[in-house]
Amino acid sequence: MTNYLPNGAVHVKDIKIWAHVGVFEEERLLGQFFSLDFSLWIDLDEAARNDDINRTADYGLAIRNIQKMSLNLECLTIEHFSEKILTCLEDLYGKVPMQVLLRKCKPPISGFNGTVAVERKRYFPS
C-alpha cells in the first residue's frame, strides 16, 4: 500500500439494511434496521476526464451485495457486522482505503431514542 490517499473518494450515505444483529436473542430472531454510510478512496481522474464508468466504483453493486449479505447474517455485535461489510467491500474493490459508519437505528435501551454507531477503517496510510 502506498503512503498517500488517492485523489478522490466515493461516498454512499444512509443505506437502510435489515439484519439479525444484537446481544438480545429477540434482536437476532426478529431482526432490525441499520443505516450504513461507506466511503472508498480511489483515483477518479480517468472517470472524471473521460466520462469512463469503468474507472470508478460501481456503488450499486456494493449496495446490493451488502443488503444480500446482511439478510443472511446473524451475530451479536455491530462491530462484527461492520467487519463483514468491510470484507464485502474489499472483495468488490480490492485493498483500497475504505471507511464504514454503521448505525443501529433503534437500540433496545430503555429511555433512549437515538442511534448507536461504530466507525471502522481499512487500508489507510499510517
C-alpha positions as CSV (number, residue, x, y, z in Angstrom):
1,M,0.0,0.0,0.0
2,T,1.2,3.4,-0.8
3,N,1.6,6.1,1.8
4,Y,-1.0,8.5,0.4
5,L,-4.7,8.6,-0.2
6,P,-6.0,8.6,-3.8
7,N,-7.2,12.0,-5.0
8,G,-10.9,11.1,-4.9
9,A,-13.5,9.3,-2.9
10,V,-16.9,7.8,-3.5
11,H,-19.3,8.4,-0.5
12,V,-22.6,6.5,-0.1
13,K,-24.8,7.6,2.7
14,D,-27.8,6.3,4.6
15,I,-28.3,2.8,3.1
16,K,-31.1,1.1,5.0
17,I,-30.3,-2.5,5.7
18,W,-32.1,-5.2,7.7
19,A,-30.0,-7.6,9.8
20,H,-30.3,-10.1,12.7
21,V,-27.7,-8.5,14.9
22,G,-27.8,-7.8,18.7
23,V,-26.9,-9.0,22.1
24,F,-30.5,-9.9,22.9
25,E,-32.0,-13.0,21.4
26,E,-35.0,-11.1,20.2
27,E,-32.8,-8.8,18.1
28,R,-31.2,-11.7,16.4
29,L,-34.5,-13.6,16.0
30,L,-36.7,-10.7,14.7
31,G,-34.0,-8.5,13.1
32,Q,-33.9,-4.7,12.9
33,F,-32.9,-1.8,10.7
34,F,-29.4,-0.4,10.4
35,S,-28.2,2.6,8.5
36,L,-24.9,2.5,6.7
37,D,-22.5,5.0,5.2
38,F,-19.4,3.9,3.4
39,S,-16.6,5.6,1.6
40,L,-14.0,4.3,-0.9
41,W,-10.9,6.3,-1.7
42,I,-10.0,5.7,-5.3
43,D,-8.4,7.5,-8.2
44,L,-11.3,9.2,-10.0
45,D,-9.2,11.2,-12.6
46,E,-9.9,8.9,-15.6
47,A,-13.6,8.7,-14.8
48,A,-13.8,12.5,-14.5
49,R,-11.7,13.3,-17.6
50,N,-13.2,10.8,-19.9
51,D,-16.6,10.1,-18.5
52,D,-15.5,6.5,-18.2
53,I,-17.8,4.4,-16.0
54,N,-15.2,1.6,-15.8
55,R,-12.8,3.9,-14.0
56,T,-15.0,4.5,-10.9
57,A,-16.6,2.3,-8.3
58,D,-20.0,0.7,-9.1
59,Y,-21.6,1.6,-5.8
60,G,-24.9,0.0,-6.8
61,L,-23.1,-3.4,-6.8
62,A,-21.8,-2.7,-3.3
63,I,-25.3,-1.7,-2.0
64,R,-26.9,-4.9,-3.5
65,N,-24.1,-7.1,-2.1
66,I,-24.2,-5.6,1.4
67,Q,-28.0,-5.8,1.5
68,K,-27.9,-9.5,0.5
69,M,-25.1,-10.4,2.9
70,S,-27.0,-8.6,5.7
71,L,-30.2,-10.6,5.3
72,N,-28.2,-13.9,5.9
73,L,-26.2,-12.6,8.8
74,E,-26.8,-13.4,12.5
75,C,-24.3,-12.1,15.1
76,L,-24.1,-10.4,18.4
77,T,-22.2,-7.1,17.8
78,I,-22.4,-4.2,15.3
79,E,-18.6,-4.4,15.4
80,H,-18.7,-7.8,13.8
81,F,-21.3,-6.7,11.3
82,S,-19.1,-3.8,10.3
83,E,-16.2,-6.2,9.8
84,K,-18.4,-8.3,7.4
85,I,-19.3,-5.1,5.5
86,L,-15.6,-4.1,5.2
87,T,-14.8,-7.6,3.9
88,C,-17.6,-7.4,1.4
89,L,-16.3,-4.0,0.1
90,E,-12.8,-5.4,-0.1
91,D,-14.0,-8.4,-2.1
92,L,-15.5,-6.0,-4.6
93,Y,-12.9,-3.2,-4.8
94,G,-9.7,-4.6,-3.5
95,K,-7.4,-3.2,-0.9
96,V,-8.3,0.5,-1.2
97,P,-8.8,2.9,1.7
98,M,-12.3,2.4,3.0
99,Q,-14.5,3.5,5.8
100,V,-17.8,2.5,7.2
101,L,-20.2,4.1,9.7
102,L,-22.8,1.6,10.8
103,R,-25.7,2.7,12.9
104,K,-28.2,0.7,14.8
105,C,-31.4,2.7,14.3
106,K,-33.4,1.8,17.4
107,P,-31.2,0.1,20.0
108,P,-33.3,-1.6,22.7
109,I,-32.2,0.7,25.5
110,S,-34.9,2.0,27.8
111,G,-35.4,5.8,27.6
112,F,-33.0,6.2,24.7
113,N,-34.3,7.3,21.3
114,G,-31.0,7.9,19.5
115,T,-28.8,5.7,17.4
116,V,-25.6,3.8,18.3
117,A,-22.8,3.6,15.7
118,V,-19.4,2.1,15.0
119,E,-16.9,3.6,12.6
120,R,-14.3,1.4,11.1
121,K,-11.5,2.0,8.5
122,R,-9.2,-0.3,6.4
123,Y,-6.1,0.4,4.4
124,F,-5.5,4.0,5.5
125,P,-1.8,5.1,5.4
126,S,-0.1,5.3,8.7
